[in-house]
Amino acid sequence: MHIPDGYLSPQTAGGLWAFMVPAWYWAGHKVKSALSARQAPLVAIGAAFTFVIMMFNVPLPGGTSGHAVGGTLVAIVIGPWAAVIAISVALVIQALFFGDGGILALGANCFNMAFALPVAGYFTYRLLSGGAGAASARRLIAAGIGAYVGLNVAALLAAVEFGLQGELFVAADGSALYSPYGLSAAIPAMMGPHLLVVGLIEGVMTSLVYAFLRKTDPSLLVNYSAVKVAAAGSFRLKPLIIGLVLLLVCVPLGLLATGPAWGEWGTQDIRGEIGYVPPGMERFSGIWSGLLPDYSLPESNDAAVPDTATDDYGVVPAAGPDEPVSLDGVRDATPAYLVSGVIGLLVASGLALMAVRLITRSRKRETVG
C-alpha cells in the first residue's frame, strides 16, 4: 500500500494532501486535549512499532508481497488520533529516508494507512467490545476483527485510488497517463490478497500482541479510554521496548518474500506489462529515491534492484517474483536491512516523541496563560 510517485495524478495526490493537512491538525488538537506529556513515550513506541512491522513482507498469491501495519493495535493503546500522528511519522521516515512510498503520494499513503486504517480499526474494536470487561475474550477477538477491518479499508481505498487513474486520466488515444489499471482490475488485485491473507495476519498479530499486553501490563489497554487514570498511575515501558528489539532482530525475515507489492512496480516492469510507460508515471516516478534507497547502505547498493522487479521495499535478494528465494542474497542484504531498521526506528520514535511533547507543551502554556 506504499503508493510510489507517478501512479497517482497530481489532482488525486494533491487532493489527499489537502485532506490530510486538516486531519493532522485535528489529530494534534485531540492529542493535546486527551494525552499527557507522560504518555509521549507510548506514541514514540507506536511510531517505531509500525515502522518495524511494515518491514516484514509476506509472499502473496500471484508472486506479489504485502505487510501488516499494526495501526489498530497502536490506536487501542494511544487512541486513534495519536495513532494518526505516530503512523504518519513512520510513513514520512520511510518515504524520506528509504524511498518507500512517494513524496507526492505521501498524502495518499497517510490517508490510507495513518488515518483510515487506525480510525476504522479502533472504532470497530470499540463497537464490538462494547461493555466487555478488561479480561474478556470478547475484547481480544474485537481487537483482531478491528485490525482486519482497518487494514482492508485501507487496501480498498488504495485500490480505488489506483483504479480511478485508469478510469479518469487517459490520453486521447485511450492510453493511461498514470496508473494503467482501472477499478475492475485494481480492486480484485488489491482486495483478494488483503482479505484472504494480509488482513488475517494483521488480525492474528493484533490479537496476540493484545494478549501479551494484557498479561504484562493491562493498564496499557485502557490508556486511552481511561486516560486520566492511566496518567495518574503507571505503565511499564520495558516489556514494550524488549518486544520492539525482538521484532527488530527478526526484521530480515521480511527479505524472504520475493516479488513486488501490487502497484509498486518500477517503470521497466510497467513497460513489460503493458508495452509502454504512461507519461505521468515517467515524469514523476523516482523524483526522490531516499537518503538510503531501498533500505540499503551506500556501500551495499548491490542488495537492491532499482526500477525493476522489487518487493515492497525495493529489495530482491537475487530472486525475481517467480524464482526461489536466494539464501545467499538474504544473507548479503541482512546487515543493511538491519541497520536501516535501527535508523528508521530511532528517527521515527524520536520525531514522534518530539511532536507529542511539543503538542502537550503548547497545552500547558495555554493553561498557564
C-alpha positions as CSV (number, residue, x, y, z in Angstrom):
1,M,0.0,0.0,0.0
2,H,3.0,2.3,-0.2
3,I,2.0,4.1,-3.4
4,P,5.0,5.3,-5.4
5,D,5.1,8.7,-7.2
6,G,3.8,8.6,-10.7
7,Y,0.9,6.2,-10.1
8,L,-1.5,9.0,-9.0
9,S,-2.4,12.1,-10.9
10,P,-1.4,15.5,-9.3
11,Q,-5.2,16.1,-8.8
12,T,-5.6,12.9,-6.8
13,A,-2.3,13.2,-4.9
14,G,-2.9,16.9,-4.2
15,G,-6.5,16.3,-3.0
16,L,-5.4,13.7,-0.5
17,W,-2.6,16.1,0.7
18,A,-5.3,18.7,1.1
19,F,-7.4,16.3,3.2
20,M,-4.5,15.2,5.4
21,V,-3.3,18.7,6.4
22,P,-6.5,19.5,8.5
23,A,-6.6,15.8,9.6
24,W,-3.2,16.2,11.1
25,Y,-4.3,19.5,12.7
26,W,-7.4,17.8,14.2
27,A,-5.3,14.9,15.4
28,G,-2.9,17.3,17.1
29,H,-5.9,19.1,18.7
30,K,-7.3,15.8,20.0
31,V,-4.0,14.6,21.3
32,K,-3.5,18.0,23.1
33,S,-6.8,17.6,24.9
34,A,-6.5,13.9,25.7
35,L,-2.9,12.8,26.3
36,S,-0.4,14.0,28.9
37,A,3.3,14.6,28.3
38,R,3.9,11.5,30.3
39,Q,2.3,9.4,27.6
40,A,4.5,10.7,24.8
41,P,6.9,7.7,25.0
42,L,3.9,5.5,24.1
43,V,3.3,7.5,20.9
44,A,7.1,7.2,20.1
45,I,6.9,3.4,20.6
46,G,3.8,3.3,18.4
47,A,5.6,5.0,15.6
48,A,8.6,2.7,16.0
49,F,6.4,-0.4,16.1
50,T,4.5,0.5,12.9
51,F,7.8,1.3,11.1
52,V,9.3,-2.1,12.1
53,I,6.2,-4.2,11.5
54,M,5.9,-2.8,7.9
55,M,9.4,-4.2,7.2
56,F,8.0,-7.8,7.5
57,N,7.0,-8.8,4.0
58,V,4.9,-11.9,3.3
59,P,4.5,-13.6,0.0
60,L,1.1,-13.4,-1.6
61,P,-0.7,-15.3,-4.4
62,G,0.4,-14.2,-7.8
63,G,4.0,-13.6,-6.9
64,T,3.5,-10.3,-5.0
65,S,4.1,-9.4,-1.4
66,G,2.4,-7.5,1.4
67,H,2.9,-6.5,5.0
68,A,1.0,-5.8,8.2
69,V,0.7,-2.2,9.7
70,G,-0.3,-2.6,13.3
71,G,-2.4,0.6,13.2
72,T,-5.4,-0.7,15.1
73,L,-3.2,-2.0,17.9
74,V,-1.5,1.3,18.2
75,A,-4.8,3.1,18.2
76,I,-6.1,0.9,21.1
77,V,-3.1,1.8,23.2
78,I,-2.7,5.5,22.5
79,G,-6.0,6.4,20.8
80,P,-6.9,6.8,17.2
81,W,-5.8,10.4,16.9
82,A,-2.4,9.8,18.4
83,A,-2.1,6.8,16.1
84,V,-2.7,9.1,13.1
85,I,0.4,11.1,14.2
86,A,2.5,8.0,15.1
87,I,1.9,6.2,11.8
88,S,2.2,9.4,9.7
89,V,5.7,9.9,11.3
90,A,6.6,6.3,10.3
91,L,5.4,6.8,6.7
92,V,7.3,10.1,6.4
93,I,10.5,8.5,7.6
94,Q,10.0,5.6,5.1
95,A,9.5,8.0,2.2
96,L,12.2,10.5,3.0
97,F,15.0,8.1,4.2
98,F,14.3,4.9,2.2
99,G,12.2,6.0,-0.8
100,D,9.4,3.6,0.4
101,G,6.3,5.4,-0.9
102,G,6.4,8.6,-2.9
103,I,6.7,12.1,-1.7
104,L,3.9,13.4,-3.9
105,A,1.9,10.3,-2.9
106,L,2.6,10.8,0.8
107,G,-0.8,12.4,1.5
108,A,-2.5,9.4,-0.1
109,N,-0.4,6.9,1.8
110,C,-1.0,8.7,5.1
111,F,-4.7,8.9,4.3
112,N,-4.9,5.2,3.7
113,M,-2.6,3.8,6.4
114,A,-2.3,6.5,9.0
115,F,-5.9,7.9,9.0
116,A,-8.5,5.5,7.6
117,L,-6.8,2.3,9.0
118,P,-6.5,3.2,12.7
119,V,-9.7,5.2,12.8
120,A,-11.8,2.4,11.2
121,G,-10.0,-0.3,13.2
122,Y,-10.3,1.4,16.5
123,F,-14.0,2.2,16.3
124,T,-14.7,-1.3,15.0
125,Y,-12.9,-2.6,18.1
126,R,-14.9,-0.2,20.4
127,L,-18.2,-1.2,18.7
128,L,-17.6,-5.0,19.1
129,S,-16.0,-4.9,22.6
130,G,-18.9,-2.8,23.9
131,G,-19.2,-3.2,27.7
132,A,-17.0,-6.3,27.9
133,G,-14.7,-6.5,30.9
134,A,-10.9,-5.9,30.5
135,A,-10.2,-9.6,30.9
136,S,-13.0,-10.7,28.5
137,A,-12.1,-12.8,25.4
138,R,-14.5,-10.6,23.6
139,R,-12.1,-7.7,23.7
140,L,-9.3,-10.0,22.3
141,I,-11.5,-11.0,19.4
142,A,-12.7,-7.5,18.8
143,A,-9.1,-6.3,18.6
144,G,-8.3,-8.8,15.9
145,I,-11.5,-8.1,13.9
146,G,-10.9,-4.4,14.2
147,A,-7.4,-4.8,12.8
148,Y,-8.7,-6.9,9.9
149,V,-11.4,-4.3,9.1
150,G,-8.9,-1.4,9.4
151,L,-6.3,-3.0,7.1
152,N,-8.9,-3.9,4.4
153,V,-10.5,-0.4,4.5
154,A,-7.0,1.0,3.8
155,A,-6.4,-1.6,1.0
156,L,-9.8,-0.7,-0.6
157,L,-9.1,3.0,-0.6
158,A,-5.7,2.4,-2.2
159,A,-7.3,0.2,-4.8
160,V,-9.9,2.9,-5.6
161,E,-7.2,5.5,-5.9
162,F,-5.2,3.3,-8.3
163,G,-8.3,2.4,-10.3
164,L,-9.6,5.9,-10.7
165,Q,-6.5,6.8,-12.5
166,G,-7.1,4.3,-15.2
167,E,-10.8,5.4,-15.5
168,L,-10.4,9.2,-15.4
169,F,-6.9,10.1,-16.6
170,V,-6.3,8.9,-20.1
171,A,-4.9,10.3,-23.2
172,A,-6.9,11.0,-26.4
173,D,-5.9,7.5,-27.8
174,G,-7.2,5.8,-24.6
175,S,-3.7,5.1,-23.1
176,A,-3.1,5.7,-19.4
177,L,-1.5,8.8,-18.1
178,Y,-0.7,7.4,-14.7
179,S,-1.7,4.1,-13.2
180,P,-2.9,2.0,-16.1
181,Y,-5.3,-0.2,-14.1
182,G,-9.0,0.6,-13.9
183,L,-11.3,-0.2,-11.0
184,S,-12.2,-3.6,-12.4
185,A,-8.5,-4.7,-12.2
186,A,-7.3,-2.7,-9.2
187,I,-10.0,-3.7,-6.7
188,P,-9.8,-7.5,-7.1
189,A,-6.0,-7.4,-7.3
190,M,-5.7,-5.5,-4.1
191,M,-8.6,-6.9,-2.1
192,G,-8.1,-10.6,-2.8
193,P,-4.7,-10.9,-1.1
194,H,-5.7,-8.5,1.7
195,L,-9.0,-10.2,2.5
196,L,-7.6,-13.7,2.4
197,V,-4.0,-13.3,3.7
198,V,-2.7,-10.0,4.9
199,G,-5.8,-9.0,6.8
200,L,-5.8,-12.3,8.6
201,I,-2.1,-11.8,9.5
202,E,-2.9,-8.3,10.8
203,G,-5.8,-9.6,12.8
204,V,-3.9,-12.5,14.4
205,M,-0.9,-10.4,15.1
206,T,-3.0,-7.8,16.8
207,S,-4.8,-10.3,19.0
208,L,-1.5,-12.0,20.0
209,V,0.1,-8.7,21.0
210,Y,-3.1,-7.6,22.7
211,A,-3.0,-10.8,24.8
212,F,0.7,-10.1,25.6
213,L,0.0,-6.6,26.7
214,R,-3.0,-7.8,28.8
215,K,-0.7,-10.2,30.6
216,T,2.3,-7.9,31.1
217,D,0.6,-4.5,31.7
218,P,-3.2,-4.3,31.4
219,S,-3.1,-0.6,32.1
220,L,-1.8,0.0,28.6
221,L,-5.1,-1.3,27.1
222,V,-7.1,1.3,29.0
223,N,-4.5,4.0,28.5
224,Y,-6.7,6.0,26.1
225,S,-10.2,5.2,27.3
226,A,-9.2,6.0,30.9
227,V,-6.6,8.5,30.1
228,K,-6.7,10.4,33.4
229,V,-6.5,7.3,35.5
230,A,-3.6,5.9,33.4
231,A,-1.8,9.2,33.5
232,A,-2.0,9.3,37.3
233,G,-1.0,5.7,37.6
234,S,1.9,4.0,35.9
235,F,2.6,1.8,32.9
236,R,5.7,-0.2,32.1
237,L,7.7,0.6,29.0
238,K,10.3,-2.1,29.5
239,P,8.2,-5.0,28.0
240,L,7.3,-2.8,25.0
241,I,11.0,-1.9,24.4
242,I,12.1,-5.6,24.7
243,G,9.3,-6.6,22.3
244,L,10.4,-3.9,19.8
245,V,14.0,-5.0,20.0
246,L,13.0,-8.6,19.3
247,L,10.9,-7.5,16.3
248,L,13.9,-5.6,15.0
249,V,16.2,-8.6,15.3
250,C,13.7,-10.6,13.2
251,V,13.3,-7.9,10.5
252,P,15.5,-9.8,8.0
253,L,12.8,-12.4,7.7
254,G,11.0,-9.8,5.5
255,L,13.7,-10.4,2.9
256,L,12.4,-14.0,2.4
257,A,9.4,-12.7,0.5
258,T,10.1,-12.2,-3.2
259,G,8.1,-10.3,-5.8
260,P,6.9,-6.7,-5.8
261,A,3.9,-5.5,-3.9
262,W,1.0,-4.9,-6.3
263,G,1.1,-1.4,-7.7
264,E,4.7,-0.7,-6.7
265,W,6.4,-1.8,-9.8
266,G,9.1,0.2,-11.5
267,T,8.8,1.7,-14.9
268,Q,10.6,-1.2,-16.6
269,D,8.1,-3.6,-15.1
270,I,5.2,-1.5,-16.3
271,R,6.7,-1.3,-19.8
272,G,6.9,-5.1,-19.8
273,E,3.3,-5.5,-18.7
274,I,1.5,-3.0,-20.9
275,G,4.1,-2.2,-23.6
276,Y,4.7,1.5,-22.6
277,V,5.3,3.7,-19.7
278,P,2.4,6.2,-19.0
279,P,3.8,9.7,-19.4
280,G,2.7,10.9,-16.0
281,M,4.4,7.9,-14.4
282,E,7.6,8.5,-16.4
283,R,7.6,12.2,-15.3
284,F,7.1,11.7,-11.6
285,S,8.5,8.3,-10.9
286,G,11.7,8.3,-8.9
287,I,11.8,12.1,-8.2
288,W,13.1,11.1,-4.8
289,S,14.8,7.8,-4.0
290,G,15.6,8.5,-0.4
291,L,18.7,9.1,1.6
292,L,19.2,5.3,1.9
293,P,17.4,4.0,-1.1
294,D,15.6,0.6,-0.8
295,Y,16.8,0.1,2.8
296,S,20.4,-0.3,1.7
297,L,23.6,1.4,2.7
298,P,25.7,3.3,0.2
299,E,28.3,0.5,0.0
300,S,25.6,-2.2,-0.3
301,N,23.6,-0.9,-3.3
302,D,24.1,-4.3,-4.9
303,A,21.5,-5.6,-2.4
304,A,18.8,-3.5,-4.1
305,V,17.5,-3.6,-7.6
306,P,16.4,-0.1,-8.7
307,D,13.5,0.3,-11.0
308,T,13.0,-3.4,-11.7
309,A,11.0,-6.2,-10.1
310,T,11.3,-5.2,-6.4
311,D,9.5,-6.2,-3.3
312,D,7.6,-3.7,-1.0
313,Y,11.0,-2.2,0.0
314,G,12.8,-2.5,-3.3
315,V,14.9,-5.4,-2.0
316,V,15.1,-8.6,-4.0
317,P,17.7,-11.0,-2.7
318,A,18.8,-12.4,-6.0
319,A,15.4,-13.6,-6.9
320,G,12.5,-12.4,-9.0
321,P,8.9,-12.9,-8.3
322,D,8.8,-16.3,-9.9
323,E,12.1,-17.5,-8.6
324,P,13.1,-19.3,-5.3
325,V,14.5,-17.2,-2.5
326,S,18.3,-16.9,-2.6
327,L,19.6,-17.5,0.9
328,D,22.9,-16.0,-0.2
329,G,21.0,-12.9,-1.2
330,V,19.2,-12.7,2.1
331,R,22.5,-13.1,4.0
332,D,24.1,-10.3,1.9
333,A,21.2,-7.9,2.3
334,T,20.6,-8.6,6.0
335,P,23.2,-6.2,7.6
336,A,22.0,-3.2,5.6
337,Y,18.3,-4.1,6.3
338,L,19.0,-4.3,10.0
339,V,20.9,-1.1,10.0
340,S,18.1,0.6,8.1
341,G,15.6,-0.8,10.6
342,V,17.6,0.6,13.5
343,I,17.9,4.0,11.9
344,G,14.2,4.2,11.0
345,L,13.2,3.0,14.4
346,L,15.3,5.6,16.2
347,V,14.3,8.5,13.9
348,A,10.6,7.6,13.8
349,S,10.4,7.3,17.6
350,G,12.4,10.4,18.2
351,L,10.3,12.6,15.9
352,A,7.0,11.2,17.3
353,L,8.2,11.9,20.8
354,M,9.3,15.4,19.9
355,A,5.9,16.1,18.2
356,V,3.8,14.9,21.1
357,R,5.9,16.8,23.7
358,L,5.5,20.0,21.6
359,I,1.8,19.5,21.4
360,T,1.3,18.8,25.1
361,R,3.7,21.6,26.0
362,S,1.6,24.1,24.0
363,R,-1.5,22.9,26.0
364,K,0.5,23.6,29.2
365,R,1.4,27.1,28.1
366,E,-2.3,27.8,27.2
367,T,-3.4,26.6,30.6
368,V,-0.8,28.7,32.4
369,G,-1.7,31.7,30.2
